[in-house]
Amino acid sequence: MKRSISIPAVMALLATPSAAFAQAADPAGSGPIVAALGWLQGTLLGNVATAVAVMAVAAVGFMMLTGRLNWRFGATVIIGVFILFGAASIVAGIQGVAAG
């Protein structure tokens, strides 16, 4: 019997990231950029942002329940908040799966 590999299987194998693409250290000269992104992350995930997100989800939920807001738009806002605050866990999960 002749073994054949399907084209989608080959494409999936080629598209799979390997450990060679991951960098353990930051590139030279990226200190200010990394610091700015760290500040942005702290601002987006800080206490004020958490309070604003809680109030936004409560307001969107109330508006959805009273029929003043489209359910699709409301669900988009709520899913966006979950993705924003769960981004670190999502990335860690993807990296864990990619590492093998």
N, CA, C and O atoms as CSV, one atom per row, in Angstrom:
chain,resi,resn,atom,element,x,y,z
A,1,MET,N,N,0.821,-1.179,0.000
A,1,MET,CA,C,0.000,0.000,0.000
A,1,MET,C,C,0.870,1.250,0.000
A,1,MET,O,O,1.891,1.331,0.684
A,2,LYS,N,N,0.445,2.183,-0.763
A,2,LYS,CA,C,1.174,3.440,-0.832
A,2,LYS,C,C,0.576,4.424,0.174
A,2,LYS,O,O,-0.641,4.606,0.232
A,3,ARG,N,N,1.437,5.048,0.957
A,3,ARG,CA,C,0.977,6.053,1.919
A,3,ARG,C,C,0.994,7.417,1.269
A,3,ARG,O,O,1.972,7.801,0.628
A,4,SER,N,N,-0.060,8.122,1.432
A,4,SER,CA,C,-0.094,9.480,0.898
A,4,SER,C,C,-0.494,10.431,2.016
A,4,SER,O,O,-1.312,10.110,2.878
A,5,ILE,N,N,0.095,11.578,1.971
A,5,ILE,CA,C,-0.200,12.617,2.954
A,5,ILE,C,C,-1.021,13.679,2.245
A,5,ILE,O,O,-0.680,14.112,1.144
A,6,SER,N,N,-2.096,14.090,2.879
A,6,SER,CA,C,-2.975,15.069,2.249
A,6,SER,C,C,-2.336,16.460,2.299
A,6,SER,O,O,-1.507,16.755,3.159
A,7,ILE,N,N,-2.739,17.281,1.373
A,7,ILE,CA,C,-2.210,18.648,1.294
A,7,ILE,C,C,-2.560,19.452,2.543
A,7,ILE,O,O,-1.692,20.169,3.040
A,8,PRO,N,N,-3.792,19.376,3.086
A,8,PRO,CA,C,-4.071,20.129,4.320
A,8,PRO,C,C,-3.186,19.688,5.490
A,8,PRO,O,O,-2.809,20.516,6.320
A,9,ALA,N,N,-2.853,18.402,5.567
A,9,ALA,CA,C,-1.988,17.946,6.653
A,9,ALA,C,C,-0.595,18.523,6.514
A,9,ALA,O,O,0.020,18.906,7.509
A,10,VAL,N,N,-0.088,18.592,5.289
A,10,VAL,CA,C,1.240,19.169,5.057
A,10,VAL,C,C,1.231,20.662,5.382
A,10,VAL,O,O,2.163,21.169,6.005
A,11,MET,N,N,0.182,21.362,4.962
A,11,MET,CA,C,0.094,22.801,5.235
A,11,MET,C,C,0.000,23.065,6.731
A,11,MET,O,O,0.599,24.020,7.226
A,12,ALA,N,N,-0.741,22.238,7.457
A,12,ALA,CA,C,-0.842,22.407,8.905
A,12,ALA,C,C,0.504,22.158,9.565
A,12,ALA,O,O,0.864,22.844,10.521
A,13,LEU,N,N,1.245,21.187,9.064
A,13,LEU,CA,C,2.562,20.895,9.618
A,13,LEU,C,C,3.525,22.043,9.360
A,13,LEU,O,O,4.318,22.389,10.236
A,14,LEU,N,N,3.469,22.637,8.179
A,14,LEU,CA,C,4.346,23.756,7.861
A,14,LEU,C,C,3.970,25.018,8.618
A,14,LEU,O,O,4.837,25.841,8.913
A,15,ALA,N,N,2.704,25.184,8.936
A,15,ALA,CA,C,2.249,26.389,9.623
A,15,ALA,C,C,2.431,26.310,11.125
A,15,ALA,O,O,2.247,27.315,11.813
A,16,THR,N,N,2.786,25.151,11.657
A,16,THR,CA,C,2.956,24.995,13.091
A,16,THR,C,C,4.232,25.694,13.540
A,16,THR,O,O,5.303,25.418,12.999
A,17,PRO,N,N,4.142,26.599,14.526
A,17,PRO,CA,C,5.346,27.290,14.984
A,17,PRO,C,C,6.262,26.343,15.743
A,17,PRO,O,O,5.813,25.398,16.391
A,18,SER,N,N,7.520,26.613,15.650
A,18,SER,CA,C,8.485,25.797,16.386
A,18,SER,C,C,9.204,26.661,17.400
A,18,SER,O,O,9.032,27.880,17.418
A,19,ALA,N,N,10.005,26.038,18.242
A,19,ALA,CA,C,10.704,26.752,19.309
A,19,ALA,C,C,11.734,27.717,18.755
A,19,ALA,O,O,12.153,28.628,19.470
A,20,ALA,N,N,12.160,27.554,17.509
A,20,ALA,CA,C,13.169,28.434,16.935
A,20,ALA,C,C,12.642,29.858,16.770
A,20,ALA,O,O,13.427,30.806,16.739
A,21,PHE,N,N,11.319,30.018,16.664
A,21,PHE,CA,C,10.762,31.346,16.485
A,21,PHE,C,C,10.663,32.129,17.794
A,21,PHE,O,O,10.575,33.356,17.775
A,22,ALA,N,N,10.676,31.438,18.914
A,22,ALA,CA,C,10.545,32.104,20.207
A,22,ALA,C,C,11.882,32.693,20.621
A,22,ALA,O,O,12.923,32.047,20.492
A,23,GLN,N,N,11.848,33.916,21.118
A,23,GLN,CA,C,13.068,34.562,21.594
A,23,GLN,C,C,13.019,34.636,23.103
A,23,GLN,O,O,12.012,35.048,23.681
A,24,ALA,N,N,14.105,34.238,23.743
A,24,ALA,CA,C,14.145,34.237,25.198
A,24,ALA,C,C,14.414,35.629,25.749
A,24,ALA,O,O,13.945,35.960,26.838
A,25,ALA,N,N,15.158,36.446,25.024
A,25,ALA,CA,C,15.515,37.778,25.512
A,25,ALA,C,C,14.954,38.833,24.566
A,25,ALA,O,O,14.619,38.547,23.417
A,26,ASP,N,N,14.862,40.056,25.076
A,26,ASP,CA,C,14.403,41.159,24.248
A,26,ASP,C,C,15.513,41.570,23.285
A,26,ASP,O,O,16.689,41.480,23.638
A,27,PRO,N,N,15.170,42.015,22.084
A,27,PRO,CA,C,16.189,42.452,21.135
A,27,PRO,C,C,16.907,43.698,21.629
A,27,PRO,O,O,16.379,44.432,22.465
A,28,ALA,N,N,18.082,43.934,21.126
A,28,ALA,CA,C,18.859,45.100,21.532
A,28,ALA,C,C,18.117,46.383,21.170
A,28,ALA,O,O,17.552,46.500,20.083
A,29,GLY,N,N,18.125,47.338,22.088
A,29,GLY,CA,C,17.491,48.626,21.847
A,29,GLY,C,C,15.998,48.645,22.082
A,29,GLY,O,O,15.350,49.648,21.784
A,30,SER,N,N,15.433,47.579,22.601
A,30,SER,CA,C,13.981,47.545,22.796
A,30,SER,C,C,13.569,47.938,24.207
A,30,SER,O,O,12.393,47.825,24.552
A,31,GLY,N,N,14.497,48.393,25.025
A,31,GLY,CA,C,14.187,48.756,26.413
A,31,GLY,C,C,13.059,49.765,26.559
A,31,GLY,O,O,12.117,49.515,27.310
A,32,PRO,N,N,13.126,50.921,25.854
A,32,PRO,CA,C,12.038,51.894,25.983
A,32,PRO,C,C,10.695,51.365,25.481
A,32,PRO,O,O,9.650,51.689,26.044
A,33,ILE,N,N,10.722,50.556,24.432
A,33,ILE,CA,C,9.475,50.011,23.896
A,33,ILE,C,C,8.863,49.032,24.890
A,33,ILE,O,O,7.655,49.053,25.124
A,34,VAL,N,N,9.696,48.175,25.474
A,34,VAL,CA,C,9.202,47.211,26.459
A,34,VAL,C,C,8.662,47.945,27.684
A,34,VAL,O,O,7.632,47.558,28.236
A,35,ALA,N,N,9.355,49.005,28.113
A,35,ALA,CA,C,8.886,49.785,29.262
A,35,ALA,C,C,7.544,50.457,28.963
A,35,ALA,O,O,6.657,50.484,29.816
A,36,ALA,N,N,7.397,50.999,27.748
A,36,ALA,CA,C,6.141,51.650,27.378
A,36,ALA,C,C,5.002,50.639,27.315
A,36,ALA,O,O,3.890,50.930,27.757
A,37,LEU,N,N,5.267,49.460,26.771
A,37,LEU,CA,C,4.227,48.434,26.719
A,37,LEU,C,C,3.875,47.917,28.110
A,37,LEU,O,O,2.721,47.580,28.377
A,38,GLY,N,N,4.869,47.854,28.994
A,38,GLY,CA,C,4.594,47.473,30.384
A,38,GLY,C,C,3.706,48.499,31.073
A,38,GLY,O,O,2.801,48.135,31.823
A,39,TRP,N,N,3.964,49.790,30.819
A,39,TRP,CA,C,3.120,50.843,31.387
A,39,TRP,C,C,1.703,50.739,30.832
A,39,TRP,O,O,0.730,50.871,31.573
A,40,LEU,N,N,1.589,50.501,29.518
A,40,LEU,CA,C,0.273,50.375,28.902
A,40,LEU,C,C,-0.493,49.189,29.470
A,40,LEU,O,O,-1.696,49.280,29.715
A,41,GLN,N,N,0.203,48.081,29.680
A,41,GLN,CA,C,-0.444,46.906,30.264
A,41,GLN,C,C,-0.895,47.193,31.690
A,41,GLN,O,O,-1.999,46.811,32.078
A,42,GLY,N,N,-0.059,47.856,32.469
A,42,GLY,CA,C,-0.440,48.211,33.833
A,42,GLY,C,C,-1.636,49.141,33.879
A,42,GLY,O,O,-2.491,49.027,34.757
A,43,THR,N,N,-1.692,50.069,32.923
A,43,THR,CA,C,-2.821,50.996,32.862
A,43,THR,C,C,-4.104,50.282,32.455
A,43,THR,O,O,-5.163,50.513,33.038
A,44,LEU,N,N,-4.003,49.403,31.441
A,44,LEU,CA,C,-5.200,48.708,30.957
A,44,LEU,C,C,-5.722,47.671,31.940
A,44,LEU,O,O,-6.909,47.347,31.918
A,45,LEU,N,N,-4.862,47.148,32.798
A,45,LEU,CA,C,-5.280,46.095,33.709
A,45,LEU,C,C,-5.277,46.535,35.168
A,45,LEU,O,O,-5.394,45.694,36.058
A,46,GLY,N,N,-5.148,47.816,35.430
A,46,GLY,CA,C,-5.088,48.326,36.794
A,46,GLY,C,C,-6.450,48.399,37.459
A,46,GLY,O,O,-7.454,47.944,36.912
A,47,ASN,N,N,-6.462,48.985,38.655
A,47,ASN,CA,C,-7.691,49.070,39.449
A,47,ASN,C,C,-8.756,49.939,38.783
A,47,ASN,O,O,-9.940,49.603,38.803
A,48,VAL,N,N,-8.330,51.050,38.196
A,48,VAL,CA,C,-9.297,51.939,37.551
A,48,VAL,C,C,-9.928,51.247,36.350
A,48,VAL,O,O,-11.139,51.329,36.146
A,49,ALA,N,N,-9.103,50.563,35.553
A,49,ALA,CA,C,-9.641,49.861,34.381
A,49,ALA,C,C,-10.584,48.741,34.800
A,49,ALA,O,O,-11.596,48.503,34.141
A,50,THR,N,N,-10.263,48.058,35.883
A,50,THR,CA,C,-11.135,46.994,36.363
A,50,THR,C,C,-12.490,47.562,36.792
A,50,THR,O,O,-13.534,46.988,36.484
A,51,ALA,N,N,-12.465,48.672,37.490
A,51,ALA,CA,C,-13.717,49.291,37.924
A,51,ALA,C,C,-14.546,49.757,36.726
A,51,ALA,O,O,-15.764,49.580,36.702
A,52,VAL,N,N,-13.886,50.349,35.740
A,52,VAL,CA,C,-14.595,50.812,34.544
A,52,VAL,C,C,-15.184,49.624,33.783
A,52,VAL,O,O,-16.306,49.703,33.281
A,53,ALA,N,N,-14.432,48.527,33.697
A,53,ALA,CA,C,-14.931,47.345,32.990
A,53,ALA,C,C,-16.135,46.738,33.703
A,53,ALA,O,O,-17.083,46.302,33.051
A,54,VAL,N,N,-16.107,46.708,35.015
A,54,VAL,CA,C,-17.239,46.173,35.773
A,54,VAL,C,C,-18.478,47.029,35.549
A,54,VAL,O,O,-19.575,46.506,35.356
A,55,MET,N,N,-18.301,48.340,35.577
A,55,MET,CA,C,-19.436,49.225,35.345
A,55,MET,C,C,-19.947,49.101,33.906
A,55,MET,O,O,-21.154,49.162,33.670
A,56,ALA,N,N,-19.032,48.928,32.947
A,56,ALA,CA,C,-19.449,48.784,31.547
A,56,ALA,C,C,-20.247,47.504,31.345
A,56,ALA,O,O,-21.272,47.514,30.664
A,57,VAL,N,N,-19.790,46.408,31.926
A,57,VAL,CA,C,-20.514,45.144,31.786
A,57,VAL,C,C,-21.879,45.243,32.460
A,57,VAL,O,O,-22.868,44.733,31.934
A,58,ALA,N,N,-21.939,45.896,33.618
A,58,ALA,CA,C,-23.223,46.062,34.305
A,58,ALA,C,C,-24.179,46.921,33.472
A,58,ALA,O,O,-25.356,46.588,33.339
A,59,ALA,N,N,-23.679,48.018,32.915
A,59,ALA,CA,C,-24.534,48.901,32.118
A,59,ALA,C,C,-25.002,48.203,30.844
A,59,ALA,O,O,-26.174,48.294,30.479
A,60,VAL,N,N,-24.092,47.511,30.173
A,60,VAL,CA,C,-24.459,46.804,28.941
A,60,VAL,C,C,-25.461,45.697,29.255
A,60,VAL,O,O,-26.435,45.518,28.523
A,61,GLY,N,N,-25.234,44.960,30.325
A,61,GLY,CA,C,-26.169,43.909,30.714
A,61,GLY,C,C,-27.547,44.453,31.031
A,61,GLY,O,O,-28.552,43.865,30.631
A,62,PHE,N,N,-27.609,45.571,31.746
A,62,PHE,CA,C,-28.898,46.179,32.069
A,62,PHE,C,C,-29.607,46.654,30.804
A,62,PHE,O,O,-30.815,46.468,30.657
A,63,MET,N,N,-28.852,47.268,29.892
A,63,MET,CA,C,-29.456,47.746,28.650
A,63,MET,C,C,-29.928,46.583,27.780
A,63,MET,O,O,-30.947,46.694,27.098
A,64,MET,N,N,-29.196,45.470,27.800
A,64,MET,CA,C,-29.632,44.297,27.041
A,64,MET,C,C,-30.911,43.718,27.633
A,64,MET,O,O,-31.808,43.316,26.892
A,65,LEU,N,N,-31.003,43.673,28.950
A,65,LEU,CA,C,-32.188,43.111,29.602
A,65,LEU,C,C,-33.428,43.968,29.396
A,65,LEU,O,O,-34.540,43.443,29.328
A,66,THR,N,N,-33.249,45.275,29.297
A,66,THR,CA,C,-34.401,46.154,29.109
A,66,THR,C,C,-34.747,46.354,27.642
A,66,THR,O,O,-35.714,47.049,27.330
A,67,GLY,N,N,-33.974,45.757,26.726
A,67,GLY,CA,C,-34.286,45.830,25.312
A,67,GLY,C,C,-33.821,47.086,24.621
A,67,GLY,O,O,-34.262,47.367,23.506
A,68,ARG,N,N,-32.948,47.850,25.240
A,68,ARG,CA,C,-32.461,49.078,24.622
A,68,ARG,C,C,-31.145,48.889,23.882
A,68,ARG,O,O,-30.616,49.840,23.307
A,69,LEU,N,N,-30.610,47.663,23.891
A,69,LEU,CA,C,-29.338,47.408,23.231
A,69,LEU,C,C,-29.411,46.079,22.498
A,69,LEU,O,O,-29.968,45.104,23.004
A,70,ASN,N,N,-28.843,46.053,21.308
A,70,ASN,CA,C,-28.796,44.839,20.512
A,70,ASN,C,C,-27.975,43.783,21.249
A,70,ASN,O,O,-26.904,44.085,21.775
A,71,TRP,N,N,-28.466,42.567,21.287
A,71,TRP,CA,C,-27.780,41.491,22.001
A,71,TRP,C,C,-26.405,41.208,21.417
A,71,TRP,O,O,-25.467,40.903,22.153
A,72,ARG,N,N,-26.282,41.307,20.109
A,72,ARG,CA,C,-24.990,41.027,19.463
A,72,ARG,C,C,-23.940,42.055,19.886
A,72,ARG,O,O,-22.806,41.685,20.191
A,73,PHE,N,N,-24.302,43.337,19.910
A,73,PHE,CA,C,-23.363,44.369,20.337
A,73,PHE,C,C,-23.014,44.203,21.814
A,73,PHE,O,O,-21.856,44.359,22.202
A,74,GLY,N,N,-23.994,43.892,22.621
A,74,GLY,CA,C,-23.742,43.678,24.046
A,74,GLY,C,C,-22.815,42.508,24.296
A,74,GLY,O,O,-21.914,42.589,25.131
A,75,ALA,N,N,-23.032,41.424,23.579
A,75,ALA,CA,C,-22.153,40.260,23.730
A,75,ALA,C,C,-20.742,40.582,23.271
A,75,ALA,O,O,-19.777,40.082,23.849
A,76,THR,N,N,-20.604,41.407,22.242
A,76,THR,CA,C,-19.277,41.812,21.766
A,76,THR,C,C,-18.537,42.596,22.829
A,76,THR,O,O,-17.342,42.379,23.030
A,77,VAL,N,N,-19.212,43.495,23.511
A,77,VAL,CA,C,-18.577,44.275,24.575
A,77,VAL,C,C,-18.130,43.359,25.715
A,77,VAL,O,O,-17.011,43.484,26.212
A,78,ILE,N,N,-18.988,42.458,26.120
A,78,ILE,CA,C,-18.659,41.572,27.239
A,78,ILE,C,C,-17.524,40.623,26.875
A,78,ILE,O,O,-16.627,40.401,27.688
A,79,ILE,N,N,-17.544,40.064,25.681
A,79,ILE,CA,C,-16.455,39.173,25.246
A,79,ILE,C,C,-15.144,39.948,25.135
A,79,ILE,O,O,-14.083,39.418,25.462
A,80,GLY,N,N,-15.211,41.195,24.676
A,80,GLY,CA,C,-14.005,42.027,24.599
A,80,GLY,C,C,-13.375,42.260,25.960
A,80,GLY,O,O,-12.150,42.245,26.088
A,81,VAL,N,N,-14.194,42.475,26.971
A,81,VAL,CA,C,-13.663,42.651,28.333
A,81,VAL,C,C,-13.013,41.360,28.824
A,81,VAL,O,O,-11.948,41.396,29.442
A,82,PHE,N,N,-13.647,40.223,28.553
A,82,PHE,CA,C,-13.041,38.945,28.951
A,82,PHE,C,C,-11.717,38.714,28.249
A,82,PHE,O,O,-10.769,38.227,28.865
A,83,ILE,N,N,-11.633,39.055,26.967
A,83,ILE,CA,C,-10.374,38.877,26.241
A,83,ILE,C,C,-9.305,39.821,26.773
A,83,ILE,O,O,-8.148,39.425,26.913
A,84,LEU,N,N,-9.678,41.065,27.073
A,84,LEU,CA,C,-8.712,42.034,27.600
A,84,LEU,C,C,-8.106,41.565,28.909
A,84,LEU,O,O,-6.887,41.608,29.081
A,85,PHE,N,N,-8.944,41.117,29.832
A,85,PHE,CA,C,-8.430,40.716,31.139
A,85,PHE,C,C,-7.890,39.285,31.148
A,85,PHE,O,O,-7.145,38.915,32.055
A,86,GLY,N,N,-8.250,38.490,30.164
A,86,GLY,CA,C,-7.743,37.130,30.099
A,86,GLY,C,C,-6.617,36.946,29.101
A,86,GLY,O,O,-6.222,35.815,28.820
A,87,ALA,N,N,-6.091,38.038,28.560
A,87,ALA,CA,C,-5.066,37.947,27.517
A,87,ALA,C,C,-3.824,37.208,28.000
A,87,ALA,O,O,-3.261,36.405,27.255
A,88,ALA,N,N,-3.389,37.459,29.219
A,88,ALA,CA,C,-2.187,36.787,29.728
A,88,ALA,C,C,-2.395,35.277,29.812
A,88,ALA,O,O,-1.504,34.504,29.461
A,89,SER,N,N,-3.554,34.865,30.270
A,89,SER,CA,C,-3.847,33.430,30.352
A,89,SER,C,C,-3.983,32.810,28.968
A,89,SER,O,O,-3.554,31.678,28.744
A,90,ILE,N,N,-4.577,33.549,28.048
A,90,ILE,CA,C,-4.735,33.041,26.685
A,90,ILE,C,C,-3.374,32.839,26.029
A,90,ILE,O,O,-3.127,31.805,25.409
A,91,VAL,N,N,-2.494,33.825,26.164
A,91,VAL,CA,C,-1.155,33.717,25.575
A,91,VAL,C,C,-0.366,32.596,26.225
A,91,VAL,O,O,0.325,31.846,25.536
A,92,ALA,N,N,-0.460,32.471,27.554
A,92,ALA,CA,C,0.254,31.390,28.243
A,92,ALA,C,C,-0.237,30.025,27.775
A,92,ALA,O,O,0.561,29.100,27.622
A,93,GLY,N,N,-1.528,29.892,27.550
A,93,GLY,CA,C,-2.069,28.633,27.046
A,93,GLY,C,C,-1.595,28.306,25.649
A,93,GLY,O,O,-1.266,27.158,25.351
A,94,ILE,N,N,-1.559,29.317,24.786
A,94,ILE,CA,C,-1.089,29.106,23.419
A,94,ILE,C,C,0.398,28.741,23.422
A,94,ILE,O,O,0.824,27.853,22.683
A,95,GLN,N,N,1.182,29.428,24.252
A,95,GLN,CA,C,2.612,29.115,24.320
A,95,GLN,C,C,2.843,27.722,24.886
A,95,GLN,O,O,3.763,27.025,24.457
A,96,GLY,N,N,2.019,27.309,25.846
A,96,GLY,CA,C,2.155,25.973,26.403
A,96,GLY,C,C,1.848,24.887,25.384
A,96,GLY,O,O,2.518,23.856,25.344
A,97,VAL,N,N,0.831,25.124,24.559
A,97,VAL,CA,C,0.489,24.164,23.516
A,97,VAL,C,C,1.576,24.138,22.444
A,97,VAL,O,O,1.924,23.071,21.937
A,98,ALA,N,N,2.119,25.325,22.092
A,98,ALA,CA,C,3.144,25.389,21.059
A,98,ALA,C,C,4.454,24.751,21.529
A,98,ALA,O,O,5.197,24.185,20.727
A,99,ALA,N,N,4.733,24.845,22.837
A,99,ALA,CA,C,5.979,24.274,23.358
A,99,ALA,C,C,5.919,22.747,23.383
A,99,ALA,O,O,6.944,22.069,23.335
A,100,GLY,N,N,4.732,22.241,23.458
A,100,GLY,CA,C,4.588,20.835,23.268
A,100,GLY,C,C,4.306,19.992,24.413
A,100,GLY,O,O,4.179,18.776,24.268
